[in-house]
């Protein structure tokens, strides 16, 4: 029978066993940093005017990707413009080819709340770059609780001594990990996942760490962050 053993780091992370129903699993694909979005659009704006000089019109998406490939510019982009997953690149031109609009955004997945307010980047033939989010999006939720749970471990593997070692190990990384009463940061959540994986890897145990974040109704703008560690 599968056992679920909670690990509690009250002082460091405010972690308690989580009993919330229906948590949403975070997407496995990370956000593209804002600076990379901006730099990608700068490259595209420059390339559009280079294309205009040769073709006397601006390029739509397919034409632009072909142009970048022929000029060996694709590799200079901070992101893969041909396949920018989980984002999508759209370049639209006016019927006369004298104007263009560029959008680089992550489509919202209604089953994954973490995708609803992803930052998107926009620009046009004026060369101004905008960053924005969907209407009603707020800043990242503050963390009410952080919970770490272990699955499939026996008492010999996950005992008091091991839990103490894990607490010390996590404490060494506390500056780079999520803490309660701070805004959710996906990079820090990723650091916590890696810390848990590394701790068990050093002990010869392979684990899979799944992360979920669940918004709570009260207080508003708060969420519970959970890490489930599965022994492989």
RODO-653009 format. One line per 4 residues: their letters; for each residue x, y, z of N, C-alpha, C. Coordinates in steps of 0.2 Angstrom, whole numbers, plus 5000, padded with zeros to 4 digits. Example, Ala and Ser with C-alpha at 12.3 -4.5 7.8 and 13.67 -1.06 7.14 Angstrom:
as = 5066,4972,5039,5062,4978,5039,5066,4984,5039 ~ 5064,4989,5035,5068,4995,5036,5064,5000,5039
//
This chain:
xxxx = 5004,4994,5000,5000,5000,5000,5004,5006,5000 ~ 5002,5011,4996,5007,5017,4995,5006,5021,5002 ~ 5011,5024,5004,5011,5028,5010,5013,5035,5008 ~ 5010,5040,5011,5011,5047,5011,5014,5049,5017
xxxx = 5020,5051,5017,5023,5054,5023,5025,5061,5022 ~ 5022,5065,5027,5023,5072,5026,5030,5074,5029 ~ 5033,5079,5026,5039,5082,5029,5038,5089,5031 ~ 5039,5091,5037,5037,5097,5040,5044,5102,5041
xxxx = 5044,5107,5038,5050,5112,5039,5046,5119,5041 ~ 5044,5119,5047,5040,5125,5049,5044,5131,5049 ~ 5050,5131,5052,5053,5137,5052,5056,5140,5046 ~ 5058,5135,5041,5061,5137,5035,5055,5139,5030
xxxx = 5051,5134,5028,5046,5135,5023,5039,5136,5025 ~ 5038,5135,5031,5031,5135,5033,5027,5129,5030 ~ 5030,5123,5030,5027,5117,5026,5023,5113,5031 ~ 5017,5112,5029,5013,5108,5033,5009,5103,5028
xxxx = 5007,5097,5031,5003,5092,5026,4998,5096,5023 ~ 4997,5095,5017,4992,5098,5013,4986,5094,5012 ~ 4980,5097,5014,4974,5093,5013,4969,5096,5008 ~ 4971,5101,5004,4967,5104,4999,4965,5099,4993
xxxx = 4959,5100,4991,4956,5095,4986,4958,5098,4979 ~ 4959,5094,4974,4959,5096,4967,4965,5101,4966 ~ 4971,5100,4968,4976,5105,4966,4977,5104,4959 ~ 4980,5110,4956,4981,5110,4949,4989,5109,4948
xxxx = 4990,5104,4943,4997,5103,4942,5000,5108,4938 ~ 5006,5111,4939,5009,5116,4935,5012,5113,4929 ~ 5012,5117,4924,5014,5115,4917,5022,5113,4918 ~ 5024,5108,4914,5031,5106,4914,5035,5110,4910
xxxx = 5032,5115,4906,5036,5119,4902,5037,5126,4905 ~ 5043,5128,4906,5044,5134,4910,5042,5140,4906 ~ 5041,5146,4910,5040,5152,4907,5047,5155,4903 ~ 5046,5158,4898,5052,5162,4894,5053,5168,4898
xxxx = 5059,5169,4900,5060,5176,4904,5058,5182,4900 ~ 5056,5187,4903,5054,5193,4900,5060,5196,4895 ~ 5066,5196,4898,5071,5199,4894,5072,5195,4887 ~ 5071,5188,4887,5072,5185,4881,5066,5186,4876
xxxx = 5060,5187,4879,5055,5189,4875,5056,5196,4871 ~ 5059,5201,4875,5060,5207,4872,5066,5207,4867 ~ 5071,5203,4869,5077,5203,4864,5075,5199,4857 ~ 5070,5194,4858,5068,5191,4852,5064,5196,4848
xxxx = 5060,5200,4851,5056,5205,4847,5060,5210,4844 ~ 5066,5212,4847,5070,5217,4844,5074,5214,4838 ~ 5075,5208,4838,5078,5204,4833,5073,5204,4827 ~ 5067,5203,4828,5062,5202,4823,5061,5209,4820
xxxx = 5060,5214,4824,5059,5221,4822,5065,5223,4817 ~ 5071,5222,4819,5077,5223,4815,5077,5219,4808 ~ 5075,5213,4809,5074,5209,4803,5069,5211,4798 ~ 5063,5213,4801,5058,5216,4796,5060,5222,4792
xxxx = 5064,5226,4795,5066,5232,4791,5072,5230,4786 ~ 5076,5225,4787,5080,5222,4783,5077,5219,4777 ~ 5071,5215,4779,5067,5212,4773,5064,5217,4769 ~ 5061,5222,4772,5058,5228,4768,5063,5231,4763
xxxx = 5069,5232,4765,5074,5235,4760,5075,5231,4754 ~ 5074,5224,4755,5075,5220,4749,5069,5218,4745 ~ 5063,5218,4749,5057,5215,4746,5052,5221,4745 ~ 5053,5227,4748,5049,5232,4748,5042,5231,4751
xxxx = 5042,5227,4756,5036,5225,4760,5038,5222,4766 ~ 5034,5222,4771,5036,5218,4777,5034,5210,4776 ~ 5037,5206,4781,5036,5199,4780,5031,5196,4785 ~ 5027,5192,4783,5023,5188,4788,5027,5182,4791
xxxx = 5024,5178,4795,5028,5174,4799,5032,5169,4795 ~ 5029,5166,4790,5032,5161,4786,5038,5164,4782 ~ 5037,5170,4779,5042,5173,4775,5047,5175,4780 ~ 5046,5178,4786,5051,5180,4790,5056,5174,4793
xxxx = 5053,5168,4794,5057,5163,4796,5061,5160,4791 ~ 5059,5160,4785,5063,5159,4779,5069,5164,4778 ~ 5067,5170,4779,5072,5175,4778,5078,5174,4783 ~ 5076,5173,4790,5080,5172,4795,5085,5166,4794
xxxx = 5082,5161,4791,5085,5155,4790,5091,5156,4784 ~ 5088,5159,4779,5093,5161,4773,5099,5165,4776 ~ 5097,5170,4780,5103,5175,4782,5107,5172,4788 ~ 5105,5166,4790,5108,5163,4796,5108,5167,4802
xxxx = 5102,5170,4804,5100,5174,4809,5097,5170,4815 ~ 5093,5165,4813,5089,5161,4818,5093,5159,4824 ~ 5099,5157,4823,5103,5155,4829,5105,5161,4834 ~ 5104,5167,4831,5106,5173,4836,5100,5175,4840
xxxx = 5094,5172,4839,5088,5173,4843,5089,5170,4850 ~ 5087,5173,4855,5087,5170,4862,5082,5164,4863 ~ 5078,5164,4859,5073,5158,4859,5072,5155,4852 ~ 5070,5149,4852,5069,5146,4845,5062,5148,4842
xxxx = 5063,5153,4837,5057,5156,4834,5053,5151,4830 ~ 5056,5146,4827,5053,5141,4824,5048,5137,4828 ~ 5050,5136,4834,5047,5131,4839,5047,5134,4846 ~ 5044,5140,4847,5045,5143,4854,5041,5140,4859
xxxx = 5039,5134,4859,5035,5131,4865,5038,5133,4872 ~ 5033,5134,4876,5026,5134,4876,5023,5140,4873 ~ 5027,5144,4870,5024,5151,4867,5022,5149,4860 ~ 5019,5154,4857,5017,5154,4850,5019,5161,4847
xxxx = 5022,5161,4841,5024,5167,4837,5019,5168,4832 ~ 5016,5174,4831,5012,5176,4826,5015,5183,4823 ~ 5015,5183,4816,5017,5189,4813,5012,5190,4807 ~ 5009,5196,4808,5004,5197,4803,5005,5204,4799
xxxx = 5004,5204,4793,5005,5210,4789,4999,5213,4786 ~ 4999,5220,4785,4993,5223,4781,4993,5220,4774 ~ 4987,5221,4771,4986,5219,4764,4991,5222,4759 ~ 4994,5228,4760,4998,5231,4756,5006,5229,4758
xxxx = 5006,5226,4764,5013,5224,4766,5017,5230,4769 ~ 5013,5236,4771,5017,5241,4773,5017,5242,4781 ~ 5013,5237,4784,5013,5237,4791,5013,5230,4794 ~ 5016,5229,4800,5016,5222,4803,5014,5223,4810
xxxx = 5012,5217,4813,5011,5216,4820,5014,5209,4822 ~ 5018,5209,4828,5021,5203,4830,5018,5202,4837 ~ 5016,5196,4838,5014,5193,4845,5018,5187,4847 ~ 5021,5187,4853,5024,5181,4856,5021,5180,4863
xxxx = 5016,5175,4863,5013,5174,4869,5012,5166,4870 ~ 5010,5165,4876,5009,5158,4878,5001,5157,4879 ~ 4998,5152,4875,4991,5151,4875,4989,5149,4882 ~ 4983,5151,4884,4981,5149,4890,4978,5142,4890
xxxx = 4979,5138,4895,4976,5131,4896,4971,5132,4902 ~ 4965,5131,4900,4960,5131,4905,4961,5126,4911 ~ 4965,5121,4910,4966,5116,4915,4972,5117,4919 ~ 4976,5122,4917,4982,5124,4920,4982,5131,4922
xxxx = 4981,5133,4928,4980,5140,4931,4986,5144,4930 ~ 4992,5140,4930,4998,5144,4930,5000,5147,4923 ~ 4995,5145,4918,4996,5148,4911,4992,5154,4910 ~ 4987,5155,4914,4982,5160,4913,4985,5167,4913
xxxx = 4990,5169,4916,4993,5176,4917,5000,5176,4914 ~ 5002,5172,4910,5009,5172,4907,5010,5179,4903 ~ 5016,5182,4904,5017,5188,4900,5018,5187,4893 ~ 5015,5191,4889,5016,5191,4882,5019,5197,4879
xxxx = 5023,5197,4873,5026,5202,4871,5023,5204,4864 ~ 5023,5211,4863,5020,5213,4856,5024,5219,4853 ~ 5024,5219,4847,5027,5225,4843,5024,5226,4837 ~ 5026,5231,4833,5023,5232,4826,5028,5236,4823
xxxx = 5027,5239,4817,5031,5243,4813,5034,5249,4815 ~ 5031,5251,4821,5034,5257,4824,5040,5256,4829 ~ 5041,5249,4830,5047,5247,4833,5046,5247,4841 ~ 5040,5249,4844,5040,5249,4851,5038,5242,4853
xxxx = 5041,5240,4859,5039,5233,4861,5035,5234,4868 ~ 5030,5230,4868,5026,5230,4874,5026,5223,4877 ~ 5025,5223,4884,5024,5217,4888,5017,5218,4892 ~ 5014,5213,4892,5007,5213,4895,5004,5206,4897
xxxx = 4999,5207,4901,4995,5201,4903,4988,5202,4902 ~ 4984,5196,4902,4977,5196,4901,4974,5201,4906 ~ 4968,5204,4904,4964,5208,4909,4962,5204,4915 ~ 4962,5207,4921,4961,5204,4927,4966,5200,4930
xxxx = 4972,5200,4927,4978,5196,4930,4981,5200,4935 ~ 4983,5197,4940,4986,5201,4946,4993,5199,4946 ~ 4997,5201,4951,5004,5199,4952,5003,5192,4955 ~ 5009,5189,4955,5009,5182,4957,5006,5181,4964
xxxx = 5002,5176,4965,4999,5175,4972,5005,5174,4977 ~ 5003,5176,4983,5007,5175,4989,5006,5168,4992 ~ 5012,5165,4994,5011,5158,4997,5009,5158,5004 ~ 5003,5155,5005,5000,5154,5011,5004,5148,5015
xxxx = 5005,5143,5011,5008,5137,5014,5012,5134,5009 ~ 5017,5130,5011,5021,5126,5006,5022,5119,5009 ~ 5020,5114,5006,5019,5107,5008,5024,5102,5004 ~ 5028,5098,5007,5031,5093,5004,5029,5086,5007
xxxx = 5027,5082,5002,5025,5075,5004,5029,5070,5000 ~ 5030,5064,5004,5034,5059,5001,5029,5053,5000 ~ 5030,5049,4994,5026,5044,4992,5031,5038,4991 ~ 5029,5032,4994,5032,5026,4992,5039,5024,4996
xxxx = 5040,5028,5001,5046,5027,5005,5044,5023,5011 ~ 5048,5018,5013,5047,5014,5019,5050,5018,5025 ~ 5049,5015,5031,5051,5019,5037,5059,5018,5038 ~ 5062,5013,5035,5069,5013,5035,5073,5018,5031
xxxx = 5069,5020,5026,5072,5025,5021,5071,5032,5024 ~ 5064,5033,5026,5062,5040,5028,5061,5040,5035 ~ 5066,5040,5039,5065,5041,5047,5067,5047,5049 ~ 5067,5048,5056,5068,5055,5059,5075,5057,5057
xxxx = 5080,5053,5057,5087,5055,5055,5087,5058,5048 ~ 5084,5054,5043,5084,5057,5036,5080,5063,5036 ~ 5075,5064,5039,5071,5070,5039,5075,5076,5042 ~ 5079,5075,5047,5083,5080,5049,5088,5082,5044
xxxx = 5091,5077,5041,5096,5078,5036,5093,5082,5030 ~ 5087,5081,5028,5084,5084,5023,5082,5091,5025 ~ 5080,5092,5031,5079,5099,5033,5085,5103,5033 ~ 5091,5101,5035,5097,5104,5035,5099,5105,5027
xxxx = 5098,5101,5023,5100,5101,5016,5096,5107,5013 ~ 5090,5107,5014,5085,5112,5011,5087,5119,5014 ~ 5089,5119,5021,5091,5126,5024,5097,5129,5020 ~ 5101,5125,5018,5107,5128,5015,5105,5131,5008
xxxx = 5099,5130,5005,5097,5133,4999,5091,5138,5000 ~ 5090,5140,5006,5084,5144,5008,5084,5150,5004 ~ 5090,5153,5002,5089,5160,4999,5086,5159,4992 ~ 5087,5153,4989,5085,5152,4982,5078,5148,4982
xxxx = 5075,5147,4988,5069,5143,4988,5063,5147,4990 ~ 5057,5144,4988,5051,5148,4990,5050,5148,4997 ~ 5047,5153,5000,5045,5154,5007,5038,5157,5008 ~ 5035,5155,5013,5028,5158,5014,5028,5165,5015
xxxx = 5023,5168,5013,5021,5176,5013,5026,5179,5008 ~ 5028,5176,5003,5031,5179,4998,5028,5177,4991 ~ 5029,5181,4986,5025,5180,4980,5028,5173,4976 ~ 5024,5170,4973,5026,5164,4970,5031,5165,4964
xxxx = 5036,5162,4964,5041,5162,4959,5043,5156,4956 ~ 5041,5155,4950,5042,5148,4947,5049,5146,4947 ~ 5054,5150,4946,5061,5149,4946,5063,5146,4953 ~ 5060,5149,4958,5062,5146,4965,5058,5139,4966
xxxx = 5052,5139,4963,5049,5132,4964,5053,5127,4960 ~ 5056,5129,4955,5060,5124,4951,5067,5122,4955 ~ 5069,5127,4959,5075,5126,4963,5074,5121,4969 ~ 5067,5122,4971,5065,5117,4977,5065,5110,4974
xxxx = 5062,5109,4968,5061,5103,4965,5068,5100,4964 ~ 5073,5104,4962,5080,5101,4961,5083,5099,4967 ~ 5082,5103,4972,5085,5102,4979,5083,5095,4982 ~ 5076,5094,4981,5073,5087,4983,5076,5082,4979
xxxx = 5077,5083,4972,5079,5077,4968,5087,5076,4970 ~ 5091,5081,4971,5098,5081,4972,5099,5077,4979 ~ 5095,5079,4984,5095,5076,4991,5095,5068,4990 ~ 5090,5066,4987,5089,5059,4986,5094,5055,4981
xxxx = 5096,5059,4976,5101,5056,4972,5107,5055,4975 ~ 5109,5059,4980,5115,5058,4984,5115,5052,4988 ~ 5109,5050,4989,5108,5044,4993,5106,5038,4989 ~ 5107,5038,4982,5106,5033,4978,5099,5031,4976
xxxx = 5094,5036,4977,5087,5035,4976,5085,5040,4971 ~ 5082,5037,4966,5079,5041,4961,5072,5043,4963 ~ 5070,5049,4962,5063,5052,4963,5061,5056,4958 ~ 5054,5056,4957,5051,5061,4953,5047,5066,4957
xxxx = 5048,5072,4956,5045,5078,4960,5040,5081,4956 ~ 5033,5081,4958,5028,5084,4955,5026,5091,4959 ~ 5025,5096,4956,5023,5102,4959,5016,5105,4957 ~ 5012,5107,4962,5006,5109,4961,5005,5116,4965
xxxx = 5001,5120,4962,4999,5127,4966,4992,5127,4965 ~ 4989,5129,4971,4982,5129,4972,4980,5136,4975 ~ 4976,5140,4971,4974,5146,4974,4969,5145,4979 ~ 4969,5149,4985,4964,5148,4990,4959,5154,4990
xxxx = 4953,5153,4992,4948,5159,4992,4949,5164,4997 ~ 4951,5161,5003,4953,5166,5008,4959,5164,5012 ~ 4963,5169,5013,4963,5176,5010,4964,5176,5003 ~ 4961,5181,4999,4962,5182,4992,4969,5183,4990
xxxx = 4971,5181,4984,4977,5182,4981,4983,5178,4985 ~ 4980,5172,4988,4985,5168,4991,4985,5161,4988 ~ 4990,5157,4989,4990,5150,4986,4994,5145,4990 ~ 4993,5139,4989,4996,5134,4992,5001,5130,4987
xxxx = 5007,5130,4989,5012,5127,4984,5014,5120,4987 ~ 5013,5115,4983,5014,5108,4986,5020,5104,4981 ~ 5024,5100,4985,5029,5096,4981,5028,5089,4983 ~ 5026,5085,4978,5025,5078,4980,5031,5074,4977
xxxx = 5035,5070,4981,5041,5067,4980,5039,5059,4979 ~ 5040,5056,4973,5038,5049,4972,5045,5045,4971 ~ 5045,5040,4975,5051,5036,4975,5050,5031,4968 ~ 5055,5031,4964,5055,5027,4958,5057,5020,4959
//
